[in-house]
Amino acid sequence: MAREIGIGVVGAGAMGRGVVKQVLEQDARLKVRALFDPDPRSIAASRDLFGADLPADDSYEALLARKDIDWVMIASWNCFHKEQTVAAFKAGKHVFCQKPLAISFADCLEMQQAWKASGRQFVIGFTLRFSPHYRKLKELLEAGVVGKIVSFEFNETLGFNHGGYIMGDWRRLRQYAGTHLLEKCCHDIDLANWFVGSLPARVASFGGLDFFTPENEGYIAKLGKDSEGRPAFQTWGGLVMENPFTGDKDIVDNQVAILEYLNGVRATFHTNCNAGIPERRMYILGTEGAIRANVLTGEIETQRIGFDTKLKPVAACASGGHGGGDEILAKELAATMLDGAPPTVSLDAGLVSAGTCFAMDEATDTGRVVDVRPYWRQAGLLA
């Protein structure tokens, strides 16, 4: 029987605790040895979940110095990912890090260099890559159901309470989370890059903060309260709960973008934080057919181009916001921890997703079409 694998948890909010819990459920040899979180509420919740005697270190450096920790699971605020991941590699630890990789491309490059120098494993929390729904889409594309991809559109539109949560949480400030596109939609950008199998070459983007503004605060009273008495836009809770309309923020609540890939494929992306019909949809057009899919409902439909072809539903694999990916991520991460199985998603995939988001937001901020190729040359991904 293989030896026990010691885990250190850095950042023990609800998302971090949830992933750790599912990983521990995979095998009794996986053990949490210590945690670090500056918020006593997160420490208390972690001890309720993982054991009342779980050590809570005063710094992540103290946690990394522990000899009984093999893997560090990082779910801290995005602005800390780089320093904590690099320090973990230097301490000889393997790393799981929640998305996004980091909040600047320079930080991503430093993480890439530290990873390569360390010889250690790295797994990024791109939950959607593990979803049966999206794996089925990838399978259909590789089977040639649409022929060669020509163009596609995809989106992530959020229900009003989800959007209100983001606009009142720490994610509302770029200094902590990066942009909305990076923090919330890097999953979707990663999927697009994965499906296309190429690097983005040029991007354009437009966005703004148009709904979650002080003059629209009256929508809270207009929509009223839910069955538990919680006001509209504020039902999700969280450790940070500012008024989503009047709290300070510097992110957008809606954004549209155009991407052109090195292989000629073109795409449009749309996100909105106040959607009457929430979707996480993809509509992919190729030389021989099309795929239309929405993970929230689990629906996948295909149709070949031709005179007598018909729309064909594909049996639903999974549905919901993460499309059933959480459990599979935990299972495959446990296999990497215990047996050294190659990670499903590499650090470079996280770097490409983040770099694409940085370029799209640069386009939004400057009003220019942005050439993304210099990013990939810096990362050694393009000659």
DOZA-91338 format. One record per residue (C-alpha): residue in one letter; x, y, z. Coordinates in pm, whole numbers, plus 50000, padded with zeros to 5 digits. Layout:
N
aXYZ;...
This chain:
383
m500005000050000;a501375034149903;r502325058250176;e500025085850294;i500095118850105;g500135149850323;i498165179950200;g498525216150308;v495575239250237;v496315275750157;g493065295050136;a490205276850304;g487105295050184;a484045275850070;m485435267849727;g488765255949866;r487135234650133;g484795219049879;v487605207249650;v489695194249941;k486725175150082;q486065157749752;v489745148749712;l489905133450060;e486835112349981;q488755094849702;d491265076449922;a492005073250294;r495725078050228;l495135114850144;k495425135350464;v495175172550540;r498115180950766;a497735218650809;l496045249450672;f496645286450636;d493915312450603;p493855347850746;d490115346050819;p489185328551145;r485765319551001;s487425298350733;i489665281850989;a486685273051207;a484735259150910;s487755238350804;r488145223451149;d484455214451150;l485025196050823;f488505180950858;g489005177451233;a489005200051538;d492745194951595;l493815205251243;p496825228951278;a496355264151143;d499695280651064;d500295317951097;s501695320850744;y501805300750425;e505595300450459;a505265281550787;l502945256650621;l505395251350333;a508195244350580;r506375213650713;k508105181150620;d504885160850629;i503275179950341;d503695166849986;w500985186749806;v499775222249856;m496215230549753;i495885267949691;a492455284549686;s493435318949807;w492525351849643;n493845352949286;c496365380149364;f498265355949591;h498455326449351;k501825335549205;e503745341349525;q502275310949699;t502725287449403;v506305298349337;a507145294749707;a505575260149712;f507695248649417;k510825262549582;a509895242949895;g509725211049688;k505945207249699;h503515196549429;v500755222149368;f497055223149296;c495935259049232;q492465272049170;k491835291848854;p492845316448724;l496585311148715;a497455346948820;i496335382948768;s499185394448540;f501035378048254;a504385385048422;d503155364848721;c502055336548490;l505515335548332;e507185334448674;m504935305348775;q505765287348449;q509505291348508;a509275279948872;w507215249548768;k509705238848503;a512635243448739;s510975224049022;g510305190548856;r507065189649052;q503475183448944;f500995211748891;v497215209448849;i494955239348781;g491315239048888;f489695241448545;t486675221648658;l484915223348322;r487745204048155;f486685174448370;s482965177448291;p481445148048099;h479465174047903;y482535191647765;r484495159447722;k481645147147506;l481835178847297;k485575173647251;e484925137347152;l482345148146892;l484705174046747;e487555149146723;a485215124246557;g484605149546280;v480915155946351;v481255191946228;g484205186045996;k486775213846032;i485745241146276;v485195274146095;s483585296646358;f481655294946682;e479985315046953;f479965308347325;n478785325847638;e478495326648014;t475455346248124;l474685346348495;g471485347548696;f470895379548893;n471805364849232;h475025350049097;g475905383448939;g475025401949258;y477315378949455;i480255387049227;m479555424349242;g479485423949623;d482325399349685;w486135404149686;r485955394849317;r484605429849245;l488105444849267;r490825439049009;q493605442449265;y492415410449433;a490775390149156;g491855404848825;t489125413348577;h485695397248565;l486645379748242;l489765364848403;e488155355048733;k484835341648612;c485245332848245;c488785318548221;h487085284048231;d485185292447914;i488195307247739;d490185275947822;l487475254047671;a487485274447351;n491265271747322;w491055234147389;f488355228047129;v490075248646860;g493495233546928;s495295265746842;l496475298047003;p494535330646974;a496245354646734;r494095386346754;v491275397846982;a488865426847011;s486545433247304;f484015457747446;g482565458847797;g481285480648074;l479585483848411;d476045492148305;f473655475248547;f475275471748891;t475455509248949;p474015530949229;e471145544049015;n469895508348972;e469855499349343;g466055501449332;y465975467749157;i466645451549495;a463275463549626;k461605458449287;l462425421149284;g461805417149658;k462985387949868;d463225350549818;s461315324250016;e463895326450296;g463615364150328;r466905372450155;p466935403449932;a467355400349556;f470935399849426;q472205390249773;t471085354249832;w474465337549786;g476075351150101;g479855348850137;l482555362050366;v482515396150194;m479055410250130;e479025445849998;n475945460749838;p476375449449474;f475055482549340;t476705508149569;g479875490249676;d483165501149519;k484185480149219;d486265482648905;i485095452848698;v482555451248416;d479175434348438;n478895427548064;q481425420947790;v481535408847430;a484665397947248;i485915385046913;l488785360446882;e490765349546575;y493045319346614;l496325311746440;n494595283846245;g491965308146114;v489045298246338;r487015328046461;a484775330746769;t482615354646966;f482185354147345;h479515371147556;t479195374247932;n476575392948137;c476025393048513;n472265399348504;a470685374348267;g467015365648254;i468025333148084;p471345320848227;e473385300547979;r476765284447936;r476265276847569;m478415267747269;y477365268746904;i480125254646684;l479975256046304;g482195235146080;t482595225445717;e480265195445754;g477915202946042;a477175220646368;i476995214246742;r474775233746981;a475175227447353;n474305242747692;v475885227848002;l473285243048237;t470615220948082;g472935193047967;e471605195647612;i473815187047315;e472475187146957;t474225180346627;q473215183046266;r475135174945950;i474955197945650;g472835183245372;f469365181445215;d467825154445432;t469775156845758;k467985160546089;l468795175946423;k470115148246650;p470055150947029;v473025135847211;a472265118147539;a472915142247826;c476125134148012;a475795159848290;s474305193848360;g474665223348597;g477185251348633;h480225228448642;g478655200648438;g479555173448686;g483245181748665;d483975186049036;e483895149149129;i485965138648828;l488525165948898;a488845152549253;k489205116849128;e491875125148872;l493715148549109;a493805120649369;a495325097349106;t498015123249035;m498735127449404;l498875090249482;d500265074749165;g501905103248978;a499365101648695;p499985130048446;p497695159648517;t494755163348281;v495355200848235;s498835216048230;l500115248648372;d500605260648015;a496855257047954;g496275280048250;l498835304448111;v497175304847767;s493725309947915;a494945338548134;g496965354047852;t493915353447626;c491885370947896;f494615397147949;a494655404847577;m490855406947561;d490775430647855;e493555451347704;a491325454347397;t488415465147617;d490485490847804;t492215505747499;g489655501747221;r492255484747002;v492485451246827;v495235433547023;d497855410646872;v498205381647118;r501225365346954;p503815384447160;y502335368047473;w502965333247336;r506495341747227;q507335353247579;a506015320147712;g508005299647461;l504825286447299;l505345303146959;a508505308246759;
